[in-house]
Amino acid sequence: MDLTVVPVLNKIDLPAAEPERVAEEIEDIVGIDATDAVRCSAKNRRGCKRSD
């Protein structure tokens, strides 16, 4: 399969959310570029959209 991994940072609405630090961890641990990681919050619908 020819799939693309799309990093998603969820729960960015939380007071303790640190999306920049988490994006860096994704890059360090998983080894993929997280520069354009989707930042979203299902609670307030920020950054959420359907992606089929």
Buried (B, 14 or more C-beta within 10 A) or exposed (E): EEEEEEBEBBBBBEEEBEBEEBBEEBBEEEEEEBEEBBBBBEEEEEBBEEEE
